[in-house]
Amino acid sequence: MKTRDDEELARSFEERLRISAGRPAAIPAGVARTRVLARLPEVSQPVPWLRLTAAAALVVVLIVAVWLGSPRPAGEGRSREVDAFAPALDPNVVMWVLDSRTTVYFVLSRDGSENRGVS
């Protein structure tokens, strides 16, 4: 609850505020602004190209991490090893290496196979 003393205190404050607001400023606003800004620490803005370089480096790191961490198909790494040790084949034979344990040979002939069976 407000008391009479609180109301009197508020009225006296408002009266002193009106008197103070009616007086001219002690120093011009431009001078006051310059003084205040001189007291503040300097804040340097980061260089825009530095941000761009940091973003590009982050993208490169993420791409390399995903590429190195992604699973590889079963026969991808071993295909060169299989080619190096592949047996000499007839020109009518096609060899497919599915993985390290599965090799499929297709025998081709122009007029059909002599034995007409599954080879």
C-alpha atoms as one frame of an Amber mdcrd trajectory, in Angstrom:
protein
   0.000   0.000   0.000   1.086   3.504  -0.744   1.509   5.790   2.162   1.471
   9.563   2.302   5.271   9.638   2.602   5.643   7.578  -0.608   3.355   9.922
  -2.510   5.219  12.989  -1.204   8.542  11.418  -2.164   7.273  10.715  -5.709
   5.987  14.293  -6.088   9.259  15.790  -4.896  11.206  13.541  -7.294   9.021
  14.555 -10.232   9.428  18.261  -9.335  13.225  17.974  -9.165  13.194  16.052
 -12.500  11.201  18.859 -14.179  13.633  21.503 -12.845  16.644  19.469 -14.024
  15.104  18.877 -17.468  14.571  22.605 -17.949  18.267  23.473 -17.559  20.524
  23.560 -20.631  23.124  20.794 -21.054  26.527  21.366 -19.463  28.366  20.144
 -22.587  27.117  19.749 -26.162  25.804  16.312 -27.182  28.509  15.814 -29.858
  31.288  16.362 -27.321  29.636  14.026 -24.814  29.274  11.345 -27.483  32.950
  11.636 -28.442  34.026  11.335 -24.803  31.883   8.261 -24.191  33.083   6.549
 -27.371  36.707   7.310 -26.468  36.277   5.457 -23.165  34.861   2.312 -24.793
  37.317  -0.430 -25.792  37.869  -0.806 -29.515  36.016  -3.692 -31.071  37.628
  -4.962 -34.228  35.477  -6.700 -36.782  36.843  -9.979 -38.170  37.971  -9.824
 -41.765  35.244 -11.193 -44.105  37.672 -13.313 -46.141  38.869 -14.938 -42.925
  35.339 -16.192 -42.260  35.101 -17.477 -45.825  38.431 -19.298 -45.497  37.360
 -20.889 -42.218  34.064 -22.045 -43.758  35.849 -23.521 -46.791  38.331 -25.359
 -44.548  35.454 -26.775 -42.510  33.727 -28.026 -45.663  36.938 -29.699 -46.867
  37.467 -31.387 -43.492  33.883 -32.668 -43.466  34.152 -34.038 -47.017  37.408
 -35.854 -46.232  35.986 -37.245 -42.978  32.875 -38.568 -44.715  34.907 -40.014
 -47.577  37.338 -41.812 -45.251  34.618 -42.973 -42.860  32.141 -44.272 -45.415
  31.888 -48.049 -45.919  33.343 -49.458 -49.117  31.760 -52.124 -51.343  33.151
 -55.611 -50.731  35.266 -55.975 -53.869  36.365 -52.392 -54.423  39.757 -52.556
 -52.761  40.662 -56.022 -54.034  39.902 -55.606 -57.743  43.463 -54.543 -58.615
  44.893 -57.464 -56.680  42.640 -59.907 -58.558  43.586 -58.381 -61.924  47.271
 -58.794 -61.119  46.881 -62.538 -60.468  44.198 -63.336 -63.050  44.930 -66.459
 -65.079  45.468 -66.181 -68.818  42.063 -66.760 -70.410  40.853 -67.690 -73.843
  39.540 -64.676 -75.832  36.020 -66.193 -75.662  35.962 -66.293 -71.873  34.725
 -63.396 -69.764  35.614 -63.383 -66.073  33.674 -61.380 -63.462  35.062 -61.116
 -59.947  32.140 -60.477 -57.606  34.186 -60.543 -54.400  37.341 -62.187 -53.051
  35.678 -65.639 -52.957  33.343 -65.501 -55.963  34.508 -65.484 -59.575  32.097
 -66.048 -62.473  33.344 -67.261 -65.880  31.235 -66.817 -69.027  32.241 -68.873
 -72.045  31.151 -67.362 -75.353  31.035 -69.038 -78.740  29.839 -67.831 -82.105
  27.763 -70.819 -83.203  26.849 -72.268 -79.836  28.728 -74.542 -77.549  30.005
 -77.895 -78.789  28.796 -79.791 -75.771  25.619 -77.642 -75.300  25.775 -78.028
 -71.590  26.253 -75.805 -68.639  29.896 -75.072 -68.038
